[in-house]
Amino acid sequence: MAKSKYARDPDYGQPVKWAREYDKHFPDNTDGCSRHTKMIAHENLRAINSPVRRMLIDAGYEPDHWAQSMELTVTMLWEARAEIARLKSIHSHTEGAA
């Protein structure tokens, strides 16, 4: 089995499966800021050979925890936007029927 180039902290579980999240939410529920945050978490904090990751570890920080917080915040934002869109759709259909 090939070793992943991304870190996985057992306390915080597996990193987000971004391909699945993109399939569900892109482009309707995403925006540039959230996609940038996702990229920072994934490529700068989780990538094992990242100089940013190494710098944070050397300074005594835990980049996996930072990455997980950023990733969960982004996925919760995307899910909230999807739910708002769903509720708006239901509301507009009930108004049209009245």
mmCIF file as gemmi writes it, N, C-alpha and C atoms, coordinates in Angstrom:
data_model
loop_
_atom_site.group_PDB
_atom_site.id
_atom_site.type_symbol
_atom_site.label_atom_id
_atom_site.label_alt_id
_atom_site.label_comp_id
_atom_site.label_asym_id
_atom_site.label_entity_id
_atom_site.label_seq_id
_atom_site.pdbx_PDB_ins_code
_atom_site.Cartn_x
_atom_site.Cartn_y
_atom_site.Cartn_z
_atom_site.occupancy
_atom_site.B_iso_or_equiv
_atom_site.pdbx_formal_charge
_atom_site.auth_seq_id
_atom_site.auth_asym_id
_atom_site.pdbx_PDB_model_num
ATOM 1 N N . MET Axp A 1 ? 0.841 -1.184 0 1 0 ? 1 A 1
ATOM 2 C CA . MET Axp A 1 ? 0 0 0 1 0 ? 1 A 1
ATOM 3 C C . MET Axp A 1 ? 0.885 1.245 0 1 0 ? 1 A 1
ATOM 4 N N . ALA Axp A 2 ? 0.603 2.202 -0.878 1 0 ? 2 A 1
ATOM 5 C CA . ALA Axp A 2 ? 1.398 3.423 -0.977 1 0 ? 2 A 1
ATOM 6 C C . ALA Axp A 2 ? 1.111 4.327 0.214 1 0 ? 2 A 1
ATOM 7 N N . LYS Axp A 3 ? 2.157 4.957 0.694 1 0 ? 3 A 1
ATOM 8 C CA . LYS Axp A 3 ? 2.003 5.873 1.819 1 0 ? 3 A 1
ATOM 9 C C . LYS Axp A 3 ? 1.435 7.2 1.319 1 0 ? 3 A 1
ATOM 10 N N . SER Axp A 4 ? 0.478 7.727 2.03 1 0 ? 4 A 1
ATOM 11 C CA . SER Axp A 4 ? -0.147 8.986 1.644 1 0 ? 4 A 1
ATOM 12 C C . SER Axp A 4 ? 0.82 10.137 1.852 1 0 ? 4 A 1
ATOM 13 N N . LYS Axp A 5 ? 0.682 11.154 1.023 1 0 ? 5 A 1
ATOM 14 C CA . LYS Axp A 5 ? 1.502 12.341 1.213 1 0 ? 5 A 1
ATOM 15 C C . LYS Axp A 5 ? 0.846 13.308 2.191 1 0 ? 5 A 1
ATOM 16 N N . TYR Axp A 6 ? -0.309 12.908 2.753 1 0 ? 6 A 1
ATOM 17 C CA . TYR Axp A 6 ? -1.016 13.747 3.701 1 0 ? 6 A 1
ATOM 18 C C . TYR Axp A 6 ? -1.041 13.105 5.079 1 0 ? 6 A 1
ATOM 19 N N . ALA Axp A 7 ? -0.949 13.949 6.088 1 0 ? 7 A 1
ATOM 20 C CA . ALA Axp A 7 ? -0.952 13.477 7.472 1 0 ? 7 A 1
ATOM 21 C C . ALA Axp A 7 ? -2.37 13.128 7.904 1 0 ? 7 A 1
ATOM 22 N N . ARG Axp A 8 ? -2.463 12.238 8.858 1 0 ? 8 A 1
ATOM 23 C CA . ARG Axp A 8 ? -3.736 11.859 9.46 1 0 ? 8 A 1
ATOM 24 C C . ARG Axp A 8 ? -3.526 11.765 10.951 1 0 ? 8 A 1
ATOM 25 N N . ASP Axp A 9 ? -4.18 12.63 11.68 1 0 ? 9 A 1
ATOM 26 C CA . ASP Axp A 9 ? -4.071 12.642 13.128 1 0 ? 9 A 1
ATOM 27 C C . ASP Axp A 9 ? -5.151 11.729 13.696 1 0 ? 9 A 1
ATOM 28 N N . PRO Axp A 10 ? -4.774 10.691 14.471 1 0 ? 10 A 1
ATOM 29 C CA . PRO Axp A 10 ? -5.787 9.758 14.988 1 0 ? 10 A 1
ATOM 30 C C . PRO Axp A 10 ? -6.814 10.425 15.895 1 0 ? 10 A 1
ATOM 31 N N . ASP Axp A 11 ? -6.453 11.53 16.542 1 0 ? 11 A 1
ATOM 32 C CA . ASP Axp A 11 ? -7.404 12.223 17.404 1 0 ? 11 A 1
ATOM 33 C C . ASP Axp A 11 ? -8.483 12.949 16.607 1 0 ? 11 A 1
ATOM 34 N N . TYR Axp A 12 ? -8.177 13.287 15.378 1 0 ? 12 A 1
ATOM 35 C CA . TYR Axp A 12 ? -9.096 14.09 14.584 1 0 ? 12 A 1
ATOM 36 C C . TYR Axp A 12 ? -9.668 13.354 13.387 1 0 ? 12 A 1
ATOM 37 N N . GLY Axp A 13 ? -9.338 12.091 13.244 1 0 ? 13 A 1
ATOM 38 C CA . GLY Axp A 13 ? -9.926 11.297 12.18 1 0 ? 13 A 1
ATOM 39 C C . GLY Axp A 13 ? -9.325 11.556 10.816 1 0 ? 13 A 1
ATOM 40 N N . GLN Axp A 14 ? -9.964 10.993 9.828 1 0 ? 14 A 1
ATOM 41 C CA . GLN Axp A 14 ? -9.498 11.106 8.451 1 0 ? 14 A 1
ATOM 42 C C . GLN Axp A 14 ? -9.722 12.523 7.932 1 0 ? 14 A 1
ATOM 43 N N . PRO Axp A 15 ? -8.843 12.977 7.05 1 0 ? 15 A 1
ATOM 44 C CA . PRO Axp A 15 ? -9.114 14.249 6.38 1 0 ? 15 A 1
ATOM 45 C C . PRO Axp A 15 ? -10.401 14.151 5.561 1 0 ? 15 A 1
ATOM 46 N N . VAL Axp A 16 ? -10.98 15.286 5.297 1 0 ? 16 A 1
ATOM 47 C CA . VAL Axp A 16 ? -12.209 15.346 4.509 1 0 ? 16 A 1
ATOM 48 C C . VAL Axp A 16 ? -11.964 14.752 3.126 1 0 ? 16 A 1
ATOM 49 N N . LYS Axp A 17 ? -12.924 14.028 2.614 1 0 ? 17 A 1
ATOM 50 C CA . LYS Axp A 17 ? -12.855 13.48 1.253 1 0 ? 17 A 1
ATOM 51 C C . LYS Axp A 17 ? -13.356 14.568 0.3 1 0 ? 17 A 1
ATOM 52 N N . TRP Axp A 18 ? -12.427 15.391 -0.172 1 0 ? 18 A 1
ATOM 53 C CA . TRP Axp A 18 ? -12.801 16.585 -0.92 1 0 ? 18 A 1
ATOM 54 C C . TRP Axp A 18 ? -13.506 16.282 -2.226 1 0 ? 18 A 1
ATOM 55 N N . ALA Axp A 19 ? -13.128 15.221 -2.923 1 0 ? 19 A 1
ATOM 56 C CA . ALA Axp A 19 ? -13.786 14.916 -4.197 1 0 ? 19 A 1
ATOM 57 C C . ALA Axp A 19 ? -15.286 14.713 -3.978 1 0 ? 19 A 1
ATOM 58 N N . ARG Axp A 20 ? -15.633 14.008 -2.918 1 0 ? 20 A 1
ATOM 59 C CA . ARG Axp A 20 ? -17.047 13.767 -2.606 1 0 ? 20 A 1
ATOM 60 C C . ARG Axp A 20 ? -17.751 15.082 -2.259 1 0 ? 20 A 1
ATOM 61 N N . GLU Axp A 21 ? -17.092 15.926 -1.454 1 0 ? 21 A 1
ATOM 62 C CA . GLU Axp A 21 ? -17.69 17.209 -1.069 1 0 ? 21 A 1
ATOM 63 C C . GLU Axp A 21 ? -17.878 18.111 -2.288 1 0 ? 21 A 1
ATOM 64 N N . TYR Axp A 22 ? -16.893 18.123 -3.192 1 0 ? 22 A 1
ATOM 65 C CA . TYR Axp A 22 ? -17.022 18.93 -4.406 1 0 ? 22 A 1
ATOM 66 C C . TYR Axp A 22 ? -18.188 18.434 -5.256 1 0 ? 22 A 1
ATOM 67 N N . ASP Axp A 23 ? -18.324 17.122 -5.378 1 0 ? 23 A 1
ATOM 68 C CA . ASP Axp A 23 ? -19.432 16.573 -6.162 1 0 ? 23 A 1
ATOM 69 C C . ASP Axp A 23 ? -20.775 17.029 -5.604 1 0 ? 23 A 1
ATOM 70 N N . LYS Axp A 24 ? -20.871 17.11 -4.287 1 0 ? 24 A 1
ATOM 71 C CA . LYS Axp A 24 ? -22.126 17.501 -3.641 1 0 ? 24 A 1
ATOM 72 C C . LYS Axp A 24 ? -22.383 19.004 -3.727 1 0 ? 24 A 1
ATOM 73 N N . HIS Axp A 25 ? -21.337 19.829 -3.573 1 0 ? 25 A 1
ATOM 74 C CA . HIS Axp A 25 ? -21.556 21.252 -3.317 1 0 ? 25 A 1
ATOM 75 C C . HIS Axp A 25 ? -21.049 22.218 -4.383 1 0 ? 25 A 1
ATOM 76 N N . PHE Axp A 26 ? -20.152 21.784 -5.255 1 0 ? 26 A 1
ATOM 77 C CA . PHE Axp A 26 ? -19.551 22.72 -6.199 1 0 ? 26 A 1
ATOM 78 C C . PHE Axp A 26 ? -20.431 22.851 -7.426 1 0 ? 26 A 1
ATOM 79 N N . PRO Axp A 27 ? -20.65 24.012 -8.006 1 0 ? 27 A 1
ATOM 80 C CA . PRO Axp A 27 ? -20.209 25.328 -7.584 1 0 ? 27 A 1
ATOM 81 C C . PRO Axp A 27 ? -21.238 26.075 -6.749 1 0 ? 27 A 1
ATOM 82 N N . ASP Axp A 28 ? -22.458 25.537 -6.644 1 0 ? 28 A 1
ATOM 83 C CA . ASP Axp A 28 ? -23.563 26.298 -6.058 1 0 ? 28 A 1
ATOM 84 C C . ASP Axp A 28 ? -23.338 26.752 -4.622 1 0 ? 28 A 1
ATOM 85 N N . ASN Axp A 29 ? -22.697 25.943 -3.805 1 0 ? 29 A 1
ATOM 86 C CA . ASN Axp A 29 ? -22.59 26.259 -2.379 1 0 ? 29 A 1
ATOM 87 C C . ASN Axp A 29 ? -21.177 26.625 -1.944 1 0 ? 29 A 1
ATOM 88 N N . THR Axp A 30 ? -20.293 26.84 -2.909 1 0 ? 30 A 1
ATOM 89 C CA . THR Axp A 30 ? -18.918 27.2 -2.568 1 0 ? 30 A 1
ATOM 90 C C . THR Axp A 30 ? -18.629 28.623 -3.022 1 0 ? 30 A 1
ATOM 91 N N . ASP Axp A 31 ? -17.516 29.148 -2.569 1 0 ? 31 A 1
ATOM 92 C CA . ASP Axp A 31 ? -17.053 30.463 -2.997 1 0 ? 31 A 1
ATOM 93 C C . ASP Axp A 31 ? -15.529 30.454 -2.933 1 0 ? 31 A 1
ATOM 94 N N . GLY Axp A 32 ? -14.912 31.487 -3.482 1 0 ? 32 A 1
ATOM 95 C CA . GLY Axp A 32 ? -13.456 31.545 -3.519 1 0 ? 32 A 1
ATOM 96 C C . GLY Axp A 32 ? -12.809 31.456 -2.148 1 0 ? 32 A 1
ATOM 97 N N . CYS Axp A 33 ? -13.362 32.157 -1.174 1 0 ? 33 A 1
ATOM 98 C CA . CYS Axp A 33 ? -12.763 32.156 0.173 1 0 ? 33 A 1
ATOM 99 C C . CYS Axp A 33 ? -12.769 30.761 0.787 1 0 ? 33 A 1
ATOM 100 N N . SER Axp A 34 ? -13.883 30.067 0.672 1 0 ? 34 A 1
ATOM 101 C CA . SER Axp A 34 ? -13.943 28.732 1.278 1 0 ? 34 A 1
ATOM 102 C C . SER Axp A 34 ? -13.043 27.754 0.534 1 0 ? 34 A 1
ATOM 103 N N . ARG Axp A 35 ? -12.953 27.895 -0.79 1 0 ? 35 A 1
ATOM 104 C CA . ARG Axp A 35 ? -12.056 27.01 -1.541 1 0 ? 35 A 1
ATOM 105 C C . ARG Axp A 35 ? -10.596 27.3 -1.206 1 0 ? 35 A 1
ATOM 106 N N . HIS Axp A 36 ? -10.25 28.574 -0.994 1 0 ? 36 A 1
ATOM 107 C CA . HIS Axp A 36 ? -8.873 28.914 -0.593 1 0 ? 36 A 1
ATOM 108 C C . HIS Axp A 36 ? -8.566 28.333 0.784 1 0 ? 36 A 1
ATOM 109 N N . THR Axp A 37 ? -9.503 28.436 1.7 1 0 ? 37 A 1
ATOM 110 C CA . THR Axp A 37 ? -9.313 27.875 3.04 1 0 ? 37 A 1
ATOM 111 C C . THR Axp A 37 ? -9.106 26.374 2.96 1 0 ? 37 A 1
ATOM 112 N N . LYS Axp A 38 ? -9.888 25.712 2.133 1 0 ? 38 A 1
ATOM 113 C CA . LYS Axp A 38 ? -9.735 24.268 1.929 1 0 ? 38 A 1
ATOM 114 C C . LYS Axp A 38 ? -8.354 23.944 1.392 1 0 ? 38 A 1
ATOM 115 N N . MET Axp A 39 ? -7.878 24.725 0.419 1 0 ? 39 A 1
ATOM 116 C CA . MET Axp A 39 ? -6.559 24.467 -0.17 1 0 ? 39 A 1
ATOM 117 C C . MET Axp A 39 ? -5.439 24.697 0.845 1 0 ? 39 A 1
ATOM 118 N N . ILE Axp A 40 ? -5.557 25.738 1.669 1 0 ? 40 A 1
ATOM 119 C CA . ILE Axp A 40 ? -4.547 25.997 2.699 1 0 ? 40 A 1
ATOM 120 C C . ILE Axp A 40 ? -4.496 24.832 3.676 1 0 ? 40 A 1
ATOM 121 N N . ALA Axp A 41 ? -5.647 24.394 4.133 1 0 ? 41 A 1
ATOM 122 C CA . ALA Axp A 41 ? -5.689 23.279 5.084 1 0 ? 41 A 1
ATOM 123 C C . ALA Axp A 41 ? -5.103 22.019 4.474 1 0 ? 41 A 1
ATOM 124 N N . HIS Axp A 42 ? -5.483 21.729 3.251 1 0 ? 42 A 1
ATOM 125 C CA . HIS Axp A 42 ? -5.094 20.465 2.634 1 0 ? 42 A 1
ATOM 126 C C . HIS Axp A 42 ? -3.639 20.468 2.171 1 0 ? 42 A 1
ATOM 127 N N . GLU Axp A 43 ? -3.226 21.502 1.457 1 0 ? 43 A 1
ATOM 128 C CA . GLU Axp A 43 ? -1.893 21.495 0.85 1 0 ? 43 A 1
ATOM 129 C C . GLU Axp A 43 ? -0.802 22.058 1.755 1 0 ? 43 A 1
ATOM 130 N N . ASN Axp A 44 ? -1.127 22.994 2.633 1 0 ? 44 A 1
ATOM 131 C CA . ASN Axp A 44 ? -0.094 23.592 3.48 1 0 ? 44 A 1
ATOM 132 C C . ASN Axp A 44 ? -0.004 22.972 4.868 1 0 ? 44 A 1
ATOM 133 N N . LEU Axp A 45 ? -1.12 22.538 5.406 1 0 ? 45 A 1
ATOM 134 C CA . LEU Axp A 45 ? -1.107 22.008 6.769 1 0 ? 45 A 1
ATOM 135 C C . LEU Axp A 45 ? -1.056 20.491 6.809 1 0 ? 45 A 1
ATOM 136 N N . ARG Axp A 46 ? -1.687 19.815 5.867 1 0 ? 46 A 1
ATOM 137 C CA . ARG Axp A 46 ? -1.715 18.351 5.88 1 0 ? 46 A 1
ATOM 138 C C . ARG Axp A 46 ? -0.595 17.711 5.076 1 0 ? 46 A 1
ATOM 139 N N . ALA Axp A 47 ? -0.104 18.365 4.028 1 0 ? 47 A 1
ATOM 140 C CA . ALA Axp A 47 ? 0.936 17.767 3.185 1 0 ? 47 A 1
ATOM 141 C C . ALA Axp A 47 ? 2.209 17.566 4.01 1 0 ? 47 A 1
ATOM 142 N N . ILE Axp A 48 ? 2.65 16.322 4.1 1 0 ? 48 A 1
ATOM 143 C CA . ILE Axp A 48 ? 3.761 15.957 4.984 1 0 ? 48 A 1
ATOM 144 C C . ILE Axp A 48 ? 5.031 16.733 4.673 1 0 ? 48 A 1
ATOM 145 N N . ASN Axp A 49 ? 5.307 17.003 3.408 1 0 ? 49 A 1
ATOM 146 C CA . ASN Axp A 49 ? 6.533 17.703 3.034 1 0 ? 49 A 1
ATOM 147 C C . ASN Axp A 49 ? 6.372 19.216 2.948 1 0 ? 49 A 1
ATOM 148 N N . SER Axp A 50 ? 5.273 19.753 3.411 1 0 ? 50 A 1
ATOM 149 C CA . SER Axp A 50 ? 5.025 21.191 3.331 1 0 ? 50 A 1
ATOM 150 C C . SER Axp A 50 ? 5.943 21.959 4.283 1 0 ? 50 A 1
ATOM 151 N N . PRO Axp A 51 ? 6.606 23.018 3.799 1 0 ? 51 A 1
ATOM 152 C CA . PRO Axp A 51 ? 7.439 23.83 4.689 1 0 ? 51 A 1
ATOM 153 C C . PRO Axp A 51 ? 6.611 24.541 5.756 1 0 ? 51 A 1
ATOM 154 N N . VAL Axp A 52 ? 5.372 24.884 5.44 1 0 ? 52 A 1
ATOM 155 C CA . VAL Axp A 52 ? 4.5 25.522 6.432 1 0 ? 52 A 1
ATOM 156 C C . VAL Axp A 52 ? 4.215 24.547 7.565 1 0 ? 52 A 1
ATOM 157 N N . ARG Axp A 53 ? 3.914 23.321 7.222 1 0 ? 53 A 1
ATOM 158 C CA . ARG Axp A 53 ? 3.665 22.282 8.23 1 0 ? 53 A 1
ATOM 159 C C . ARG Axp A 53 ? 4.886 22.108 9.132 1 0 ? 53 A 1
ATOM 160 N N . ARG Axp A 54 ? 6.052 21.998 8.533 1 0 ? 54 A 1
ATOM 161 C CA . ARG Axp A 54 ? 7.294 21.809 9.29 1 0 ? 54 A 1
ATOM 162 C C . ARG Axp A 54 ? 7.537 22.993 10.225 1 0 ? 54 A 1
ATOM 163 N N . MET Axp A 55 ? 7.322 24.213 9.734 1 0 ? 55 A 1
ATOM 164 C CA . MET Axp A 55 ? 7.522 25.407 10.548 1 0 ? 55 A 1
ATOM 165 C C . MET Axp A 55 ? 6.594 25.389 11.768 1 0 ? 55 A 1
ATOM 166 N N . LEU Axp A 56 ? 5.332 25.024 11.561 1 0 ? 56 A 1
ATOM 167 C CA . LEU Axp A 56 ? 4.381 24.986 12.671 1 0 ? 56 A 1
ATOM 168 C C . LEU Axp A 56 ? 4.749 23.912 13.686 1 0 ? 56 A 1
ATOM 169 N N . ILE Axp A 57 ? 5.155 22.751 13.206 1 0 ? 57 A 1
ATOM 170 C CA . ILE Axp A 57 ? 5.573 21.68 14.116 1 0 ? 57 A 1
ATOM 171 C C . ILE Axp A 57 ? 6.788 22.124 14.918 1 0 ? 57 A 1
ATOM 172 N N . ASP Axp A 58 ? 7.765 22.735 14.244 1 0 ? 58 A 1
ATOM 173 C CA . ASP Axp A 58 ? 8.971 23.214 14.927 1 0 ? 58 A 1
ATOM 174 C C . ASP Axp A 58 ? 8.651 24.264 15.981 1 0 ? 58 A 1
ATOM 175 N N . ALA Axp A 59 ? 7.579 25.032 15.757 1 0 ? 59 A 1
ATOM 176 C CA . ALA Axp A 59 ? 7.172 26.065 16.712 1 0 ? 59 A 1
ATOM 177 C C . ALA Axp A 59 ? 6.284 25.504 17.819 1 0 ? 59 A 1
ATOM 178 N N . GLY Axp A 60 ? 6.001 24.2 17.779 1 0 ? 60 A 1
ATOM 179 C CA . GLY Axp A 60 ? 5.215 23.567 18.829 1 0 ? 60 A 1
ATOM 180 C C . GLY Axp A 60 ? 3.723 23.498 18.564 1 0 ? 60 A 1
ATOM 181 N N . TYR Axp A 61 ? 3.307 23.808 17.351 1 0 ? 61 A 1
ATOM 182 C CA . TYR Axp A 61 ? 1.889 23.75 17.011 1 0 ? 61 A 1
ATOM 183 C C . TYR Axp A 61 ? 1.535 22.407 16.386 1 0 ? 61 A 1
ATOM 184 N N . GLU Axp A 62 ? 0.248 22.135 16.28 1 0 ? 62 A 1
ATOM 185 C CA . GLU Axp A 62 ? -0.245 20.888 15.708 1 0 ? 62 A 1
ATOM 186 C C . GLU Axp A 62 ? -1.028 21.201 14.432 1 0 ? 62 A 1
ATOM 187 N N . PRO Axp A 63 ? -0.355 21.18 13.283 1 0 ? 63 A 1
ATOM 188 C CA . PRO Axp A 63 ? -1.028 21.566 12.042 1 0 ? 63 A 1
ATOM 189 C C . PRO Axp A 63 ? -2.211 20.676 11.67 1 0 ? 63 A 1
ATOM 190 N N . ASP Axp A 64 ? -2.214 19.422 12.094 1 0 ? 64 A 1
ATOM 191 C CA . ASP Axp A 64 ? -3.36 18.556 11.791 1 0 ? 64 A 1
ATOM 192 C C . ASP Axp A 64 ? -4.623 19.066 12.471 1 0 ? 64 A 1
ATOM 193 N N . HIS Axp A 65 ? -4.485 19.571 13.679 1 0 ? 65 A 1
ATOM 194 C CA . HIS Axp A 65 ? -5.641 20.105 14.391 1 0 ? 65 A 1
ATOM 195 C C . HIS Axp A 65 ? -6.144 21.362 13.686 1 0 ? 65 A 1
ATOM 196 N N . TRP Axp A 66 ? -5.212 22.215 13.268 1 0 ? 66 A 1
ATOM 197 C CA . TRP Axp A 66 ? -5.591 23.421 12.534 1 0 ? 66 A 1
ATOM 198 C C . TRP Axp A 66 ? -6.3 23.039 11.244 1 0 ? 66 A 1
ATOM 199 N N . ALA Axp A 67 ? -5.719 22.088 10.517 1 0 ? 67 A 1
ATOM 200 C CA . ALA Axp A 67 ? -6.298 21.662 9.239 1 0 ? 67 A 1
ATOM 201 C C . ALA Axp A 67 ? -7.702 21.113 9.447 1 0 ? 67 A 1
ATOM 202 N N . GLN Axp A 68 ? -7.874 20.271 10.45 1 0 ? 68 A 1
ATOM 203 C CA . GLN Axp A 68 ? -9.183 19.67 10.699 1 0 ? 68 A 1
ATOM 204 C C . GLN Axp A 68 ? -10.22 20.738 11.023 1 0 ? 68 A 1
ATOM 205 N N . SER Axp A 69 ? -9.845 21.721 11.827 1 0 ? 69 A 1
ATOM 206 C CA . SER Axp A 69 ? -10.778 22.798 12.158 1 0 ? 69 A 1
ATOM 207 C C . SER Axp A 69 ? -11.189 23.569 10.912 1 0 ? 69 A 1
ATOM 208 N N . MET Axp A 70 ? -10.22 23.873 10.068 1 0 ? 70 A 1
ATOM 209 C CA . MET Axp A 70 ? -10.51 24.605 8.833 1 0 ? 70 A 1
ATOM 210 C C . MET Axp A 70 ? -11.374 23.766 7.893 1 0 ? 70 A 1
ATOM 211 N N . GLU Axp A 71 ? -11.042 22.492 7.756 1 0 ? 71 A 1
ATOM 212 C CA . GLU Axp A 71 ? -11.796 21.61 6.865 1 0 ? 71 A 1
ATOM 213 C C . GLU Axp A 71 ? -13.24 21.439 7.334 1 0 ? 71 A 1
ATOM 214 N N . LEU Axp A 72 ? -13.429 21.24 8.626 1 0 ? 72 A 1
ATOM 215 C CA . LEU Axp A 72 ? -14.79 21.073 9.148 1 0 ? 72 A 1
ATOM 216 C C . LEU Axp A 72 ? -15.6 22.351 9 1 0 ? 72 A 1
ATOM 217 N N . THR Axp A 73 ? -14.963 23.496 9.215 1 0 ? 73 A 1
ATOM 218 C CA . THR Axp A 73 ? -15.657 24.769 9.052 1 0 ? 73 A 1
ATOM 219 C C . THR Axp A 73 ? -16.123 24.948 7.617 1 0 ? 73 A 1
ATOM 220 N N . VAL Axp A 74 ? -15.264 24.624 6.659 1 0 ? 74 A 1
ATOM 221 C CA . VAL Axp A 74 ? -15.627 24.745 5.244 1 0 ? 74 A 1
ATOM 222 C C . VAL Axp A 74 ? -16.767 23.788 4.9 1 0 ? 74 A 1
ATOM 223 N N . THR Axp A 75 ? -16.68 22.539 5.324 1 0 ? 75 A 1
ATOM 224 C CA . THR Axp A 75 ? -17.751 21.594 4.978 1 0 ? 75 A 1
ATOM 225 C C . THR Axp A 75 ? -19.068 21.981 5.655 1 0 ? 75 A 1
ATOM 226 N N . MET Axp A 76 ? -19.01 22.48 6.892 1 0 ? 76 A 1
ATOM 227 C CA . MET Axp A 76 ? -20.243 22.918 7.55 1 0 ? 76 A 1
ATOM 228 C C . MET Axp A 76 ? -20.849 24.113 6.817 1 0 ? 76 A 1
ATOM 229 N N . LEU Axp A 77 ? -20.009 25.03 6.333 1 0 ? 77 A 1
ATOM 230 C CA . LEU Axp A 77 ? -20.497 26.169 5.561 1 0 ? 77 A 1
ATOM 231 C C . LEU Axp A 77 ? -21.188 25.694 4.292 1 0 ? 77 A 1
ATOM 232 N N . TRP Axp A 78 ? -20.548 24.798 3.563 1 0 ? 78 A 1
ATOM 233 C CA . TRP Axp A 78 ? -21.133 24.293 2.323 1 0 ? 78 A 1
ATOM 234 C C . TRP Axp A 78 ? -22.444 23.562 2.598 1 0 ? 78 A 1
ATOM 235 N N . GLU Axp A 79 ? -22.497 22.766 3.67 1 0 ? 79 A 1
ATOM 236 C CA . GLU Axp A 79 ? -23.726 22.05 4.013 1 0 ? 79 A 1
ATOM 237 C C . GLU Axp A 79 ? -24.829 23.017 4.43 1 0 ? 79 A 1
ATOM 238 N N . ALA Axp A 80 ? -24.463 24.069 5.168 1 0 ? 80 A 1
ATOM 239 C CA . ALA Axp A 80 ? -25.454 25.063 5.577 1 0 ? 80 A 1
ATOM 240 C C . ALA Axp A 80 ? -26.023 25.787 4.36 1 0 ? 80 A 1
ATOM 241 N N . ARG Axp A 81 ? -25.164 26.134 3.419 1 0 ? 81 A 1
ATOM 242 C CA . ARG Axp A 81 ? -25.643 26.793 2.2 1 0 ? 81 A 1
ATOM 243 C C . ARG Axp A 81 ? -26.582 25.876 1.409 1 0 ? 81 A 1
ATOM 244 N N . ALA Axp A 82 ? -26.26 24.601 1.345 1 0 ? 82 A 1
ATOM 245 C CA . ALA Axp A 82 ? -27.123 23.649 0.641 1 0 ? 82 A 1
ATOM 246 C C . ALA Axp A 82 ? -28.483 23.551 1.335 1 0 ? 82 A 1
ATOM 247 N N . GLU Axp A 83 ? -28.478 23.532 2.655 1 0 ? 83 A 1
ATOM 248 C CA . GLU Axp A 83 ? -29.73 23.448 3.41 1 0 ? 83 A 1
ATOM 249 C C . GLU Axp A 83 ? -30.558 24.716 3.23 1 0 ? 83 A 1
ATOM 250 N N . ILE Axp A 84 ? -29.916 25.873 3.242 1 0 ? 84 A 1
ATOM 251 C CA . ILE Axp A 84 ? -30.634 27.132 3.015 1 0 ? 84 A 1
ATOM 252 C C . ILE Axp A 84 ? -31.272 27.126 1.629 1 0 ? 84 A 1
ATOM 253 N N . ALA Axp A 85 ? -30.528 26.692 0.629 1 0 ? 85 A 1
ATOM 254 C CA . ALA Axp A 85 ? -31.073 26.62 -0.736 1 0 ? 85 A 1
ATOM 255 C C . ALA Axp A 85 ? -32.259 25.663 -0.793 1 0 ? 85 A 1
ATOM 256 N N . ARG Axp A 86 ? -32.161 24.533 -0.098 1 0 ? 86 A 1
ATOM 257 C CA . ARG Axp A 86 ? -33.255 23.558 -0.075 1 0 ? 86 A 1
ATOM 258 C C . ARG Axp A 86 ? -34.5 24.169 0.568 1 0 ? 86 A 1
ATOM 259 N N . LEU Axp A 87 ? -34.31 24.857 1.696 1 0 ? 87 A 1
ATOM 260 C CA . LEU Axp A 87 ? -35.445 25.468 2.386 1 0 ? 87 A 1
ATOM 261 C C . LEU Axp A 87 ? -36.06 26.592 1.558 1 0 ? 87 A 1
ATOM 262 N N . LYS Axp A 88 ? -35.223 27.379 0.888 1 0 ? 88 A 1
ATOM 263 C CA . LYS Axp A 88 ? -35.748 28.433 0.013 1 0 ? 88 A 1
ATOM 264 C C . LYS Axp A 88 ? -36.573 27.831 -1.116 1 0 ? 88 A 1
ATOM 265 N N . SER Axp A 89 ? -36.105 26.718 -1.654 1 0 ? 89 A 1
ATOM 266 C CA . SER Axp A 89 ? -36.826 26.05 -2.736 1 0 ? 89 A 1
ATOM 267 C C . SER Axp A 89 ? -38.191 25.571 -2.256 1 0 ? 89 A 1
ATOM 268 N N . ILE Axp A 90 ? -38.226 24.971 -1.086 1 0 ? 90 A 1
ATOM 269 C CA . ILE Axp A 90 ? -39.496 24.504 -0.513 1 0 ? 90 A 1
ATOM 270 C C . ILE Axp A 90 ? -40.425 25.689 -0.285 1 0 ? 90 A 1
ATOM 271 N N . HIS Axp A 91 ? -39.875 26.766 0.266 1 0 ? 91 A 1
ATOM 272 C CA . HIS Axp A 91 ? -40.669 27.957 0.564 1 0 ? 91 A 1
ATOM 273 C C . HIS Axp A 91 ? -41.236 28.565 -0.719 1 0 ? 91 A 1
ATOM 274 N N . SER Axp A 92 ? -40.421 28.64 -1.763 1 0 ? 92 A 1
ATOM 275 C CA . SER Axp A 92 ? -40.904 29.237 -3.014 1 0 ? 92 A 1
ATOM 276 C C . SER Axp A 92 ? -41.972 28.354 -3.669 1 0 ? 92 A 1
ATOM 277 N N . HIS Axp A 93 ? -41.859 27.036 -3.52 1 0 ? 93 A 1
ATOM 278 C CA . HIS Axp A 93 ? -42.877 26.135 -4.073 1 0 ? 93 A 1
ATOM 279 C C . HIS Axp A 93 ? -44.188 26.249 -3.302 1 0 ? 93 A 1
ATOM 280 N N . THR Axp A 94 ? -44.118 26.41 -1.987 1 0 ? 94 A 1
ATOM 281 C CA . THR Axp A 94 ? -45.351 26.53 -1.203 1 0 ? 94 A 1
ATOM 282 C C . THR Axp A 94 ? -46.01 27.884 -1.439 1 0 ? 94 A 1
ATOM 283 N N . GLU Axp A 95 ? -45.223 28.936 -1.668 1 0 ? 95 A 1
ATOM 284 C CA . GLU Axp A 95 ? -45.806 30.245 -1.97 1 0 ? 95 A 1
ATOM 285 C C . GLU Axp A 95 ? -46.499 30.228 -3.327 1 0 ? 95 A 1
ATOM 286 N N . GLY Axp A 96 ? -45.877 29.54 -4.287 1 0 ? 96 A 1
ATOM 287 C CA . GLY Axp A 96 ? -46.454 29.461 -5.627 1 0 ? 96 A 1
ATOM 288 C C . GLY Axp A 96 ? -47.755 28.67 -5.655 1 0 ? 96 A 1
ATOM 289 N N . ALA Axp A 97 ? -47.887 27.713 -4.748 1 0 ? 97 A 1
ATOM 290 C CA . ALA Axp A 97 ? -49.086 26.87 -4.703 1 0 ? 97 A 1
ATOM 291 C C . ALA Axp A 97 ? -50.245 27.569 -4.006 1 0 ? 97 A 1
ATOM 292 N N . ALA Axp A 98 ? -49.93 28.594 -3.221 1 0 ? 98 A 1
ATOM 293 C CA . ALA Axp A 98 ? -50.979 29.265 -2.444 1 0 ? 98 A 1
ATOM 294 C C . ALA Axp A 98 ? -51.78 30.249 -3.249 1 0 ? 98 A 1
